[in-house]
Amino acid sequence: MTEPTRTRNLDIYGHAELPWSRARDALIPSPTADLTFFLTTVRPDGRPHAAGVGAVWDSNALYFTSGPGTLKARLLAANPWCSIGVRLSGVDLTLEGTAARVTDSAALDRLAAVYRSGGWPATVAGDAFTAPYSAPSAGPAPWHVYALTLHTAVGVATTEPHGATRWDFAA
């Protein structure tokens, strides 16, 4: 993913558009940040399913993990469209797009190092991650890694300068 191809100001109070860099840079937290990402997938009957996931921003993309037997992973296998919401420092952000499994060994090695730098001792096992522990909702190891191909994002600033913006990305 690169820069947005289109930006739309959603603010009704006269604030300027938020730059994508503000949201993007907030996705790279300090090592002590405690961020919770919520993934929403779609059931076959159209009902949403939301669950917390362990996510990281790396190389201009968002990655997350899930056990293959979890409902969220089964739903993604049937329909890759999803959204991820997170409250960042100064901006609430919703990312929408499609998720695809990451199986490339070099990418998995790089991402495992990113997760380890954040305190989760992930290692690569075949085409997935393993570790001594994970969130109970992630299911048992191994854990698949997914990359979100971003189609749209919406940010609402919670600190000055305020504003609300939608960013569209080429798919």
C-alpha positions in Angstrom: 0.0 0.0 0.0 1.2 3.5 -0.7 -0.5 6.8 -0.4 -4.3 7.3 -0.8 -5.6 7.9 -4.3 -8.5 10.0 -3.0 -9.2 11.8 0.2 -12.6 13.1 1.4 -13.2 15.5 4.3 -16.0 14.1 6.5 -15.8 16.8 9.2 -19.0 18.7 9.7 -17.4 21.4 11.9 -15.1 23.1 9.4 -11.9 21.3 10.3 -9.4 20.5 7.5 -8.8 17.1 6.1 -6.5 14.9 8.2 -3.3 13.9 6.5 -3.0 10.1 6.0 0.5 10.4 7.6 -1.2 11.2 10.9 -3.1 7.9 11.0 -0.3 5.9 9.4 2.3 7.2 11.8 0.0 6.5 14.8 -0.1 2.8 13.7 3.6 2.6 14.6 3.2 2.6 18.4 5.8 3.1 21.0 7.1 -0.2 22.5 4.9 0.5 25.6 1.7 1.1 23.7 -1.2 -1.1 24.5 -3.3 -1.2 21.4 -6.3 -3.4 20.8 -7.3 -4.1 17.2 -10.8 -5.4 16.4 -11.4 -7.5 13.3 -14.9 -7.6 11.8 -15.6 -10.4 9.3 -18.9 -11.4 7.5 -20.8 -14.5 8.1 -22.5 -16.2 5.1 -25.9 -14.8 6.1 -24.4 -11.3 6.2 -24.2 -10.9 9.9 -21.0 -9.4 11.2 -18.5 -11.2 13.5 -16.1 -9.1 15.6 -13.0 -10.3 17.5 -9.8 -8.9 18.9 -6.6 -9.7 17.0 -2.9 -9.2 17.5 -1.9 -6.7 14.7 1.2 -4.9 13.7 2.0 -2.3 11.1 5.1 -3.1 9.1 6.3 -2.1 5.6 3.3 0.1 5.0 0.8 -2.7 5.7 -1.3 -4.1 8.6 -0.8 -7.7 9.5 -2.7 -9.8 12.0 -2.8 -13.4 13.3 -5.5 -16.0 13.9 -5.7 -19.8 14.4 -7.0 -21.6 11.4 -9.8 -23.2 13.4 -11.2 -19.9 14.7 -14.5 -18.5 13.3 -12.7 -15.4 12.1 -10.2 -17.5 10.0 -13.0 -19.7 8.6 -15.0 -16.6 7.7 -12.0 -15.0 6.0 -11.4 -18.2 4.0 -14.9 -17.9 2.6 -15.0 -14.1 2.2 -11.8 -12.0 2.6 -13.6 -8.7 3.0 -13.1 -7.3 6.5 -12.5 -4.2 8.6 -10.2 -3.5 11.5 -10.8 -0.8 14.1 -8.4 0.6 16.6 -8.1 3.6 18.9 -4.7 5.1 18.3 -3.0 8.1 20.0 -5.0 11.0 18.8 -7.1 9.3 16.1 -9.7 6.5 16.0 -9.2 4.5 12.8 -11.2 2.0 10.8 -9.4 0.2 8.0 -11.4 -1.7 5.4 -10.2 -4.1 2.8 -9.4 -7.8 2.0 -7.3 -10.1 4.0 -4.9 -12.8 2.5 -2.7 -15.3 4.2 1.0 -14.6 4.3 3.0 -17.7 3.5 6.3 -16.4 2.1 9.0 -17.5 4.5 11.0 -14.3 4.3 8.0 -12.2 5.1 7.0 -14.5 7.9 10.6 -14.2 9.4 10.4 -10.4 9.2 7.0 -10.3 10.8 7.9 -12.7 13.5 10.8 -10.3 14.4 8.3 -7.4 14.5 6.0 -9.3 16.9 9.0 -10.3 19.0 10.1 -6.7 19.3 6.6 -6.0 20.7 6.9 -8.7 23.3 5.2 -11.7 21.7 7.8 -14.5 21.2 6.6 -15.6 17.8 8.6 -18.0 15.7 8.0 -19.3 12.2 6.8 -22.9 11.9 6.2 -23.9 8.3 3.9 -21.3 6.9 2.6 -20.0 10.2 3.6 -18.8 13.6 4.0 -20.6 16.9 4.8 -19.3 20.4 4.6 -20.5 24.0 1.3 -18.5 24.3 -1.2 -16.3 22.5 -4.6 -14.8 23.2 -7.1 -17.5 24.2 -9.4 -16.3 21.3 -6.6 -17.0 18.8 -7.1 -20.8 19.1 -4.2 -23.3 19.4 -0.9 -22.9 17.5 0.0 -22.7 14.7 -1.4 -19.2 13.9 -1.8 -18.0 10.4 -0.6 -14.5 9.5 -2.8 -12.3 7.3 -2.1 -9.1 5.4 -4.8 -6.5 5.0 -5.0 -5.0 1.5 -6.4 -1.6 2.3 -9.2 -0.2 0.2 -10.5 2.5 2.5 -9.8 4.0 5.9 -11.7 6.5 8.0 -10.0 8.5 10.8 -11.6 10.7 13.4 -9.2 12.9 15.4 -9.6 12.7 19.1 -7.0 15.5 19.8 -6.2 18.8 18.1 -6.2 19.4 15.3 -9.6 17.7 15.1 -11.2 16.4 11.9 -12.7 13.4 10.2 -11.4 12.0 6.9 -11.9 9.1 4.5 -8.9 7.9 2.5 -9.4 5.6 -0.5 -6.6 3.4 -1.8 -6.2 1.8 -5.2 -6.9 -1.9 -5.1 
